[in-house]
Amino acid sequence: INAEYMGPWPDHEGACDLLQKKLVETKSNTEKYRELVRALKLRWHPDKFQQVFGSRVAEEERDRIMRRVTETFNHLRDFIEA
């Protein structure tokens, strides 16, 4: 996913809405939609996020950021499965 959608972690209001909007925009192009879904799942899966960005997160921010990552992933998954 391109960095224009958000930084390495979702720390602002509307992050989930932004992801959802991008998914809706690409839904008509099946291949592009599948690629985007796969990229977003990899990007926001809590375990994968921890592997890639965990060492960059300040200890005092870790719980808050991981809660937000998990919330974003769950919202994304619910939207895709709907």
N, CA, C and O atoms as CSV, one atom per row, in Angstrom:
chain,resi,resn,atom,element,x,y,z
A,1,ILE,N,N,0.847,-1.183,0.000
A,1,ILE,CA,C,0.000,0.000,0.000
A,1,ILE,C,C,0.889,1.242,0.000
A,1,ILE,O,O,1.934,1.272,0.651
A,2,ASN,N,N,0.481,2.218,-0.704
A,2,ASN,CA,C,1.226,3.455,-0.830
A,2,ASN,C,C,1.152,4.263,0.461
A,2,ASN,O,O,0.114,4.283,1.122
A,3,ALA,N,N,2.225,4.916,0.817
A,3,ALA,CA,C,2.290,5.701,2.051
A,3,ALA,C,C,1.294,6.849,2.070
A,3,ALA,O,O,1.021,7.402,3.135
A,4,GLU,N,N,0.750,7.220,0.927
A,4,GLU,CA,C,-0.215,8.321,0.911
A,4,GLU,C,C,-1.473,7.959,1.694
A,4,GLU,O,O,-2.200,8.855,2.123
A,5,TYR,N,N,-1.750,6.669,1.891
A,5,TYR,CA,C,-2.955,6.269,2.596
A,5,TYR,C,C,-2.829,6.492,4.086
A,5,TYR,O,O,-3.839,6.745,4.744
A,6,MET,N,N,-1.657,6.413,4.637
A,6,MET,CA,C,-1.377,6.706,6.032
A,6,MET,C,C,0.044,6.296,6.349
A,6,MET,O,O,0.679,5.593,5.563
A,7,GLY,N,N,0.535,6.717,7.461
A,7,GLY,CA,C,1.891,6.386,7.871
A,7,GLY,C,C,2.002,4.927,8.246
A,7,GLY,O,O,1.100,4.142,7.953
A,8,PRO,N,N,3.092,4.550,8.887
A,8,PRO,CA,C,3.283,3.141,9.207
A,8,PRO,C,C,2.291,2.602,10.220
A,8,PRO,O,O,2.104,1.388,10.300
A,9,TRP,N,N,1.650,3.464,10.995
A,9,TRP,CA,C,0.587,2.985,11.879
A,9,TRP,C,C,-0.564,3.986,11.882
A,9,TRP,O,O,-0.360,5.190,11.729
A,10,PRO,N,N,-1.760,3.471,12.056
A,10,PRO,CA,C,-2.958,4.324,11.989
A,10,PRO,C,C,-3.145,5.076,13.296
A,10,PRO,O,O,-3.605,4.492,14.277
A,11,ASP,N,N,-2.806,6.334,13.331
A,11,ASP,CA,C,-2.884,7.101,14.558
A,11,ASP,C,C,-3.704,8.373,14.367
A,11,ASP,O,O,-3.450,9.385,15.019
A,12,HIS,N,N,-4.667,8.320,13.491
A,12,HIS,CA,C,-5.525,9.472,13.317
A,12,HIS,C,C,-6.940,9.012,13.011
A,12,HIS,O,O,-7.160,7.904,12.522
A,13,GLU,N,N,-7.891,9.882,13.307
A,13,GLU,CA,C,-9.286,9.565,13.029
A,13,GLU,C,C,-9.493,9.394,11.527
A,13,GLU,O,O,-8.881,10.096,10.721
A,14,GLY,N,N,-10.341,8.478,11.170
A,14,GLY,CA,C,-10.665,8.292,9.769
A,14,GLY,C,C,-9.780,7.307,9.040
A,14,GLY,O,O,-9.958,7.108,7.839
A,15,ALA,N,N,-8.827,6.679,9.721
A,15,ALA,CA,C,-7.933,5.735,9.042
A,15,ALA,C,C,-8.727,4.586,8.434
A,15,ALA,O,O,-8.501,4.218,7.281
A,16,CYS,N,N,-9.649,4.020,9.196
A,16,CYS,CA,C,-10.444,2.902,8.686
A,16,CYS,C,C,-11.342,3.352,7.545
A,16,CYS,O,O,-11.525,2.620,6.572
A,17,ASP,N,N,-11.903,4.553,7.657
A,17,ASP,CA,C,-12.734,5.076,6.572
A,17,ASP,C,C,-11.916,5.277,5.303
A,17,ASP,O,O,-12.408,5.046,4.198
A,18,LEU,N,N,-10.678,5.703,5.461
A,18,LEU,CA,C,-9.806,5.905,4.307
A,18,LEU,C,C,-9.506,4.577,3.609
A,18,LEU,O,O,-9.526,4.503,2.380
A,19,LEU,N,N,-9.230,3.539,4.380
A,19,LEU,CA,C,-8.998,2.209,3.806
A,19,LEU,C,C,-10.255,1.706,3.096
A,19,LEU,O,O,-10.187,1.179,1.986
A,20,GLN,N,N,-11.389,1.876,3.749
A,20,GLN,CA,C,-12.653,1.429,3.171
A,20,GLN,C,C,-12.939,2.166,1.862
A,20,GLN,O,O,-13.378,1.552,0.891
A,21,LYS,N,N,-12.693,3.471,1.830
A,21,LYS,CA,C,-12.917,4.254,0.616
A,21,LYS,C,C,-12.045,3.738,-0.527
A,21,LYS,O,O,-12.517,3.596,-1.654
A,22,LYS,N,N,-10.774,3.457,-0.239
A,22,LYS,CA,C,-9.860,2.963,-1.271
A,22,LYS,C,C,-10.332,1.608,-1.797
A,22,LYS,O,O,-10.237,1.344,-2.996
A,23,LEU,N,N,-10.836,0.753,-0.917
A,23,LEU,CA,C,-11.348,-0.548,-1.349
A,23,LEU,C,C,-12.561,-0.381,-2.259
A,23,LEU,O,O,-12.675,-1.066,-3.275
A,24,VAL,N,N,-13.455,0.515,-1.902
A,24,VAL,CA,C,-14.651,0.752,-2.715
A,24,VAL,C,C,-14.245,1.280,-4.098
A,24,VAL,O,O,-14.829,0.891,-5.110
A,25,GLU,N,N,-13.257,2.155,-4.134
A,25,GLU,CA,C,-12.801,2.730,-5.409
A,25,GLU,C,C,-12.241,1.679,-6.353
A,25,GLU,O,O,-12.360,1.825,-7.570
A,26,THR,N,N,-11.634,0.621,-5.822
A,26,THR,CA,C,-10.998,-0.384,-6.685
A,26,THR,C,C,-11.853,-1.622,-6.900
A,26,THR,O,O,-11.454,-2.525,-7.636
A,27,LYS,N,N,-13.016,-1.682,-6.273
A,27,LYS,CA,C,-13.826,-2.901,-6.331
A,27,LYS,C,C,-14.221,-3.294,-7.747
A,27,LYS,O,O,-14.378,-4.482,-8.031
A,28,SER,N,N,-14.385,-2.332,-8.635
A,28,SER,CA,C,-14.802,-2.655,-10.006
A,28,SER,C,C,-13.694,-3.353,-10.796
A,28,SER,O,O,-13.976,-4.028,-11.786
A,29,ASN,N,N,-12.461,-3.204,-10.379
A,29,ASN,CA,C,-11.330,-3.859,-11.034
A,29,ASN,C,C,-10.927,-5.043,-10.156
A,29,ASN,O,O,-10.175,-4.878,-9.196
A,30,THR,N,N,-11.423,-6.228,-10.480
A,30,THR,CA,C,-11.265,-7.405,-9.632
A,30,THR,C,C,-9.817,-7.704,-9.283
A,30,THR,O,O,-9.506,-7.973,-8.123
A,31,GLU,N,N,-8.938,-7.661,-10.252
A,31,GLU,CA,C,-7.536,-7.975,-9.997
A,31,GLU,C,C,-6.891,-6.944,-9.070
A,31,GLU,O,O,-6.196,-7.292,-8.116
A,32,LYS,N,N,-7.136,-5.688,-9.369
A,32,LYS,CA,C,-6.582,-4.617,-8.543
A,32,LYS,C,C,-7.144,-4.697,-7.114
A,32,LYS,O,O,-6.424,-4.476,-6.140
A,33,TYR,N,N,-8.429,-5.014,-7.009
A,33,TYR,CA,C,-9.074,-5.143,-5.701
A,33,TYR,C,C,-8.427,-6.273,-4.896
A,33,TYR,O,O,-8.119,-6.099,-3.717
A,34,ARG,N,N,-8.224,-7.417,-5.526
A,34,ARG,CA,C,-7.589,-8.552,-4.831
A,34,ARG,C,C,-6.181,-8.202,-4.361
A,34,ARG,O,O,-5.781,-8.552,-3.250
A,35,GLU,N,N,-5.436,-7.509,-5.218
A,35,GLU,CA,C,-4.081,-7.097,-4.846
A,35,GLU,C,C,-4.104,-6.139,-3.655
A,35,GLU,O,O,-3.287,-6.248,-2.740
A,36,LEU,N,N,-5.044,-5.204,-3.681
A,36,LEU,CA,C,-5.160,-4.240,-2.591
A,36,LEU,C,C,-5.562,-4.930,-1.293
A,36,LEU,O,O,-5.008,-4.637,-0.234
A,37,VAL,N,N,-6.522,-5.840,-1.374
A,37,VAL,CA,C,-6.951,-6.581,-0.182
A,37,VAL,C,C,-5.779,-7.351,0.407
A,37,VAL,O,O,-5.565,-7.328,1.619
A,38,ARG,N,N,-5.035,-8.017,-0.426
A,38,ARG,CA,C,-3.886,-8.786,0.058
A,38,ARG,C,C,-2.851,-7.868,0.712
A,38,ARG,O,O,-2.336,-8.172,1.788
A,39,ALA,N,N,-2.553,-6.754,0.060
A,39,ALA,CA,C,-1.573,-5.812,0.602
A,39,ALA,C,C,-2.031,-5.236,1.935
A,39,ALA,O,O,-1.238,-5.109,2.868
A,40,LEU,N,N,-3.309,-4.887,2.023
A,40,LEU,CA,C,-3.824,-4.321,3.267
A,40,LEU,C,C,-3.835,-5.347,4.396
A,40,LEU,O,O,-3.518,-5.020,5.539
A,41,LYS,N,N,-4.201,-6.591,4.074
A,41,LYS,CA,C,-4.185,-7.640,5.100
A,41,LYS,C,C,-2.767,-7.858,5.622
A,41,LYS,O,O,-2.559,-7.998,6.827
A,42,LEU,N,N,-1.806,-7.887,4.723
A,42,LEU,CA,C,-0.413,-8.056,5.151
A,42,LEU,C,C,0.067,-6.848,5.954
A,42,LEU,O,O,0.763,-6.997,6.959
A,43,ARG,N,N,-0.301,-5.687,5.515
A,43,ARG,CA,C,0.157,-4.454,6.177
A,43,ARG,C,C,-0.399,-4.306,7.580
A,43,ARG,O,O,0.325,-3.898,8.488
A,44,TRP,N,N,-1.674,-4.629,7.776
A,44,TRP,CA,C,-2.326,-4.350,9.053
A,44,TRP,C,C,-2.524,-5.566,9.944
A,44,TRP,O,O,-3.084,-5.436,11.033
A,45,HIS,N,N,-2.078,-6.750,9.514
A,45,HIS,CA,C,-2.184,-7.907,10.403
A,45,HIS,C,C,-1.294,-7.629,11.617
A,45,HIS,O,O,-0.113,-7.323,11.455
A,46,PRO,N,N,-1.847,-7.730,12.830
A,46,PRO,CA,C,-1.080,-7.373,14.029
A,46,PRO,C,C,0.264,-8.093,14.154
A,46,PRO,O,O,1.257,-7.464,14.519
A,47,ASP,N,N,0.319,-9.377,13.865
A,47,ASP,CA,C,1.589,-10.109,13.968
A,47,ASP,C,C,2.609,-9.610,12.953
A,47,ASP,O,O,3.776,-9.405,13.285
A,48,LYS,N,N,2.169,-9.419,11.727
A,48,LYS,CA,C,3.059,-8.936,10.672
A,48,LYS,C,C,3.524,-7.508,10.975
A,48,LYS,O,O,4.690,-7.166,10.779
A,49,PHE,N,N,2.599,-6.693,11.451
A,49,PHE,CA,C,2.943,-5.329,11.813
A,49,PHE,C,C,4.023,-5.324,12.894
A,49,PHE,O,O,4.987,-4.562,12.822
A,50,GLN,N,N,3.847,-6.176,13.882
A,50,GLN,CA,C,4.821,-6.270,14.970
A,50,GLN,C,C,6.200,-6.679,14.442
A,50,GLN,O,O,7.220,-6.147,14.881
A,51,GLN,N,N,6.224,-7.614,13.509
A,51,GLN,CA,C,7.494,-8.052,12.921
A,51,GLN,C,C,8.197,-6.916,12.180
A,51,GLN,O,O,9.404,-6.722,12.325
A,52,VAL,N,N,7.437,-6.174,11.392
A,52,VAL,CA,C,8.023,-5.154,10.531
A,52,VAL,C,C,8.331,-3.855,11.285
A,52,VAL,O,O,9.399,-3.269,11.109
A,53,PHE,N,N,7.395,-3.413,12.121
A,53,PHE,CA,C,7.531,-2.099,12.748
A,53,PHE,C,C,7.793,-2.145,14.250
A,53,PHE,O,O,8.062,-1.105,14.852
A,54,GLY,N,N,7.723,-3.305,14.862
A,54,GLY,CA,C,7.825,-3.416,16.314
A,54,GLY,C,C,9.050,-2.750,16.912
A,54,GLY,O,O,8.951,-2.120,17.964
A,55,SER,N,N,10.184,-2.872,16.276
A,55,SER,CA,C,11.410,-2.287,16.826
A,55,SER,C,C,11.421,-0.762,16.709
A,55,SER,O,O,12.229,-0.098,17.359
A,56,ARG,N,N,10.543,-0.212,15.896
A,56,ARG,CA,C,10.506,1.246,15.700
A,56,ARG,C,C,9.520,1.943,16.636
A,56,ARG,O,O,9.489,3.171,16.704
A,57,VAL,N,N,8.726,1.169,17.348
A,57,VAL,CA,C,7.693,1.728,18.206
A,57,VAL,C,C,8.263,1.929,19.611
A,57,VAL,O,O,8.844,1.016,20.198
A,58,ALA,N,N,8.086,3.131,20.132
A,58,ALA,CA,C,8.538,3.420,21.495
A,58,ALA,C,C,7.756,2.551,22.475
A,58,ALA,O,O,6.554,2.344,22.309
A,59,GLU,N,N,8.430,2.056,23.474
A,59,GLU,CA,C,7.812,1.152,24.460
A,59,GLU,C,C,6.539,1.750,25.066
A,59,GLU,O,O,5.536,1.055,25.223
A,60,GLU,N,N,6.586,3.033,25.404
A,60,GLU,CA,C,5.424,3.671,26.038
A,60,GLU,C,C,4.245,3.834,25.082
A,60,GLU,O,O,3.125,4.080,25.528
A,61,GLU,N,N,4.476,3.702,23.784
A,61,GLU,CA,C,3.420,3.828,22.784
A,61,GLU,C,C,2.923,2.479,22.262
A,61,GLU,O,O,1.901,2.409,21.579
A,62,ARG,N,N,3.639,1.429,22.582
A,62,ARG,CA,C,3.383,0.107,21.991
A,62,ARG,C,C,1.937,-0.373,22.158
A,62,ARG,O,O,1.306,-0.760,21.175
A,63,ASP,N,N,1.409,-0.355,23.368
A,63,ASP,CA,C,0.052,-0.863,23.591
A,63,ASP,C,C,-0.995,-0.065,22.818
A,63,ASP,O,O,-1.896,-0.637,22.205
A,64,ARG,N,N,-0.867,1.251,22.853
A,64,ARG,CA,C,-1.840,2.104,22.160
A,64,ARG,C,C,-1.793,1.852,20.650
A,64,ARG,O,O,-2.832,1.727,20.002
A,65,ILE,N,N,-0.602,1.779,20.109
A,65,ILE,CA,C,-0.457,1.573,18.664
A,65,ILE,C,C,-0.937,0.188,18.263
A,65,ILE,O,O,-1.616,0.048,17.246
A,66,MET,N,N,-0.604,-0.832,19.033
A,66,MET,CA,C,-1.039,-2.183,18.679
A,66,MET,C,C,-2.563,-2.335,18.802
A,66,MET,O,O,-3.177,-3.071,18.030
A,67,ARG,N,N,-3.167,-1.642,19.766
A,67,ARG,CA,C,-4.645,-1.665,19.840
A,67,ARG,C,C,-5.234,-1.055,18.576
A,67,ARG,O,O,-6.210,-1.571,18.031
A,68,ARG,N,N,-4.650,0.033,18.113
A,68,ARG,CA,C,-5.149,0.705,16.909
A,68,ARG,C,C,-4.912,-0.143,15.659
A,68,ARG,O,O,-5.768,-0.196,14.776
A,69,VAL,N,N,-3.778,-0.795,15.582
A,69,VAL,CA,C,-3.491,-1.690,14.451
A,69,VAL,C,C,-4.504,-2.828,14.433
A,69,VAL,O,O,-5.043,-3.162,13.378
A,70,THR,N,N,-4.765,-3.424,15.589
A,70,THR,CA,C,-5.733,-4.528,15.678
A,70,THR,C,C,-7.126,-4.042,15.304
A,70,THR,O,O,-7.855,-4.734,14.592
A,71,GLU,N,N,-7.502,-2.856,15.780
A,71,GLU,CA,C,-8.804,-2.279,15.436
A,71,GLU,C,C,-8.909,-2.058,13.923
A,71,GLU,O,O,-9.936,-2.361,13.316
A,72,THR,N,N,-7.865,-1.540,13.333
A,72,THR,CA,C,-7.847,-1.296,11.886
A,72,THR,C,C,-7.966,-2.610,11.117
A,72,THR,O,O,-8.737,-2.705,10.162
A,73,PHE,N,N,-7.210,-3.611,11.528
A,73,PHE,CA,C,-7.259,-4.909,10.857
A,73,PHE,C,C,-8.657,-5.527,10.970
A,73,PHE,O,O,-9.182,-6.046,9.985
A,74,ASN,N,N,-9.259,-5.475,12.156
A,74,ASN,CA,C,-10.594,-6.051,12.347
A,74,ASN,C,C,-11.633,-5.317,11.509
A,74,ASN,O,O,-12.521,-5.945,10.931
A,75,HIS,N,N,-11.531,-4.003,11.439
A,75,HIS,CA,C,-12.457,-3.224,10.616
A,75,HIS,C,C,-12.295,-3.597,9.141
A,75,HIS,O,O,-13.279,-3.790,8.426
A,76,LEU,N,N,-11.057,-3.694,8.703
A,76,LEU,CA,C,-10.754,-4.080,7.325
A,76,LEU,C,C,-11.317,-5.468,7.019
A,76,LEU,O,O,-11.975,-5.659,5.997
A,77,ARG,N,N,-11.064,-6.425,7.891
A,77,ARG,CA,C,-11.556,-7.785,7.700
A,77,ARG,C,C,-13.086,-7.812,7.644
A,77,ARG,O,O,-13.663,-8.464,6.775
A,78,ASP,N,N,-13.736,-7.111,8.562
A,78,ASP,CA,C,-15.207,-7.072,8.564
A,78,ASP,C,C,-15.752,-6.478,7.280
A,78,ASP,O,O,-16.741,-6.974,6.740
A,79,PHE,N,N,-15.120,-5.418,6.780
A,79,PHE,CA,C,-15.578,-4.787,5.552
A,79,PHE,C,C,-15.410,-5.732,4.359
A,79,PHE,O,O,-16.307,-5.838,3.522
A,80,ILE,N,N,-14.281,-6.408,4.281
A,80,ILE,CA,C,-14.005,-7.313,3.168
A,80,ILE,C,C,-14.960,-8.492,3.170
A,80,ILE,O,O,-15.412,-8.930,2.112
A,81,GLU,N,N,-15.271,-9.008,4.352
A,81,GLU,CA,C,-16.124,-10.190,4.466
A,81,GLU,C,C,-17.600,-9.872,4.348
A,81,GLU,O,O,-18.422,-10.781,4.227
A,82,ALA,N,N,-17.952,-8.588,4.381
A,82,ALA,CA,C,-19.382,-8.185,4.310
A,82,ALA,C,C,-19.931,-8.366,2.920
A,82,ALA,O,O,-21.104,-8.081,2.678
